[in-house]
Amino acid sequence: MAAKAIMLQGTGSDVGKTVLVAGLCRAAKKRGLKVRPFKPQNMSNNAAVANIPGDKLGGEIGRAQWLQAIACGVVPTVHMNPVLLKPQTDIGAQVVVQGKVFGEARARDYQALKGRLMDAVLDSWGKVGEGADLVIVEGAGSPAEINLRSRDIANMGFATRANVPVILVGDIDRGGVIASVAGTQLILPEEDRRMIAGYLINKFRGDVSLFDDGIKAIENFTGWRCFGVVPWLKAAALLPSEDSVVLERLASGEKRALKVAVPMLSRIANFDDLDPLKAEPQVEVVFVPPGQHLPEDAGLVIIPGSKSTIGDLLKFRENGWDRDLAAHRKRGGHVVGICGGFQMLGRVVRDPDGIEGRVTETEGLGLLDVETVMEPEKTVRNVSARSLQFDLPLEGYEIHLGRTTGPDTLRPSAVIDGADDGAISADGKVSGTYLHGLFSADAFRAKFLDNLGVNGGGIDYRAEVERALDEIAAELETHLDCDAIFGLAR
């Protein structure tokens, strides 16, 4: 017997679907249900390594589905997000299907490809629900994008094929929520409109009763029932963010003992690597947008992962961040490069096969005596590791193209599954690694901060995430009619 399912779709992007699905997954788990997350198609460079059944190596899924699996208390698998698009340029993306790279596609080509990808989506859909009581599905973007409806696999195209009832999510924080919900109902074709059982309002600040007239207005326009109004969920700030559209809001904002500057690369990837540092009471994390200088009072600059190392390296120079970074080093500042950021710190990056694009070689930032050659084989795996600098255990994963060699790799920063990883400068103030998630290791993070003259707060980061999921689940149980939502599943 197949698992029952419900689906959350948004009136637009970034309305909070990811957090709501995670919270509902945790709420269902607390009710004793075997629950699983599912997102047919995701677009994000924040990827996680998930289990591929029958394969000892891992595959890629959106970080959001990894988090939702944690909320369910289950091991993430690639079938929870069968199609992942990782933007590489303004018009093209790498296409990952069931965890493995399928190829690259420009936006127009991808629309034509969707028909073939629906088979993979439905195959994963059949597998993800095996042994489960409930699957909670997250849409992508909005079903109101009717110009894309004929080949849709992410919203109503999936819901109608899989016969999954839909709850529409409106974001009141951005304004116009009555029009966005009613307008969606107005323009949807009848087949899609029938799939929607009702809606909920998300991110409300203040007295919820003040929106009573808004609920009446939406009911008058649409006839849809309201499943509740969710307040602004403070605990959501402790969860990994799925998409780079939220980067402008991620800086800690308070002056603290250590300022960490993070350049906002145009193809930034896996920036949730910084979340454990943001949670530290003495650490201020500042994401620096293009056009602004790296702050002179930063004690640490972290260059994060990138989906397009050469492209982002060229943009890095265009922004003048290379000069800022050189000045930071002269002041005695520390630098950490993670994955693509590690590659940028070397002398040169070569891409002889043109994997990333037409530019096949560019000069690096020269802070580490290493060079990187891009290779077609992609490393995707969860790993066990150890910091050589502090002799402490690390945890995390690798998702990268390329091989980095050179004299500074003789001072590796870590050992990953028995092999040396990364590099450290002669003075110990510049380091690079391919390990994503290294700051999640509490003992390492405390020692790392201590080395920078800052007391770590003794935070158990994983426990903080678990507590945040519990708190969000409790809020949803209070403010939503969860009995009706779970009862809607079929």
PyMOL commands that set and color helices and strands:
alter all, ss='L'
color gray80, all
select helices_A, chain A and resi 17-30+63-72+78-80+107-128+146-151+156-162+172-174+177-187+190-193+208-222+234-238+244-249+271-278+309-318+321-330+340-344+407-410+438-440+442-451+461-479+482-488
alter helices_A, ss='H'
color red, helices_A
select strands_A, chain A and resi 4-10+35-38+41-43+47-52+55-62+83-87+92-97+100-106+134-138+166-171+196-204+225-231+258-263+268-269+283-288+300-303+305-306+334-338+348-350+361-363+371-387+392-405+414-416+419-421+423-424+430-433
alter strands_A, ss='S'
color yellow, strands_A
deselect
rebuild
show_as cartoon
